[in-house]
Amino acid sequence: MAESAVSTFRCGYVALIGRPNVGKSTLMNHLLGQKLSITSRKPQTTRHRILGIKTEAQAQIVYVDTPGIHQGDKQALHRYLNRAAMSIIQDVQVIVFLVEALKWYEEDQLALSHCEKAGCPVILAVNKVDQVKDKDKLLPYLRTTAERFNFAAVVPISAKQGTQLDELERRIIEQLPESEPLYPEDQVTDRSVRFLAAEIIREKLVRLLGDELPYATSVEIEKFDEDATLAKIYAVIWVERDNQKAIVIGKDGAKLKRIGQEARVDLENLLEKKVYLKTWVKVKRGWADDERALHQLGYRDEN
């Protein structure tokens, strides 16, 4: 009996769901042990569903990082982000619902309402417990939040510090169905290198420009050539207005140069070879509220 239990292999899709900026991308990167999703302090940094595949001896967990579920759908880009987050809920075997310790917002309730409709086990992960100074407040918060839904498990964690992630993963595996692996054991994502390159450049935009950065900024890889020792990447940074273009370029091109330098470091780590990176900034007026333009820039609904 014991020998049979040990040989059981489990596999399935696990969605990371929550409001914007609650730590979903940081969590996935730490669970995988490598950087796959871009991160920043700016809400809605994640704009696409990204699979992160982790294969171990007895399980393959296919994590799905999603854009944060938020209120309001006035702009086409916002509607796309909500659709991307909510559509995946119907196709997973487990949901990890992230909230921030000691906090509960309307968008947390909105995200939970979608989890409730999924019909699969939901694990509550209470993130950023390392930032709680008064630990006496944590237990009452955990108890109150756990009462909001019939969660399969409640795990306090710190995604950034890696606290309790082994316990979270153990709880996830418990809920996965018995199944053969869905992907080769050496595959870590379903995304192309071109996609990851664009995301790395966009992360540097978000991090280096901060509040200066216009939200309506996107990155498109126009050309990607590589051989055994060198990758040549040509990227366009799209903004909506001329003054936004000036912000991204900076005085004498200083901002754009630094964005390129920092992106190249990450790209060389990703590709494990030298990278030549050329970037331009172009204006596409109103692209963030234009469904057709969104589609052209890679914001497509995925089934």
Phi, psi and omega in degrees: 000311181297319181297321179295319181296320181295326185278355180293128178253135180242148182203145175174173180268137182232113181272135172262112189239143176169177179288169179300143171067026179267351174112020183296314182292319176300318179298313182297317180301319181286325176295323181280338183078017176201159183277120178235315178265139178283151184225153171193174178278352182279128179301151176062033173296318177285126181239353184226154170285131182230127176274134172238116189256122179240118181248124177239183186300323186242006182199151168237118181254123179255094181284142178238107175278133185234157171299151179294137177283125184224163180277151177092136179218040184291327184255148182302321179297318179297319179297320178299315182299317179294319178298318181298320181288315188281329184293328183289337184301328183283350188242017182245163179266336180216145173243132168257113182263114184264134170228166179262134183307133177072008182232148175208117183248168176302324180289333171297315179296321178298314180297319179296323181298327176286323177298322182299333182273354190286328180077020177231166180300139178240123177258129178271119176250114180267107190268165174066033178293340178293340181270356180278113182281320179263094185295339179295340181276344187290314183298314176299323178295316179300317181294314181294316182291323179297334180282352182286340183198160178277077183287146177291332178196157175234122184229114173285133185219167162231106181297320183293319182271349181081014183288128174067016181288329175297319179293319178299315181294323177299317179294323178297311182299324178302328184269350182284147177285157172292127184193153171288157179299148180268339184227157174302147187294340180265001180274134183245347178201164176263358185272150180282163176296325177300316179298313182296324178297316178298320180293321178298316179296319181294325177299318180294324175302310183296315185287320186279331182263339175052232183291342177291334189289125172293137182300323183280070178231135179219163181234134178234130176274111181281325183208139181219111178236138177211152171232200187294333187240347186216138173244131176250119185238127180242117189234142175250130173262117183264133173232175185262336185221160182298321181292331175291324176300317180296323179296314182293320181289318181077173181295125181056027177077014188294318182295314181297323179297316181291321176303314180296318181297314183289324177294322182297324178299312179293323179295321178293325175293320180293313187270346181058043176199170177293147181231130168258119184240125177239127181236146173233158173243125181232156181256127172232098190297129175070019186298328184288348178240027182233108183303322181292316179295321177301316180298318180296329181270008174098006178269083184245140174295133184248140180264000000 
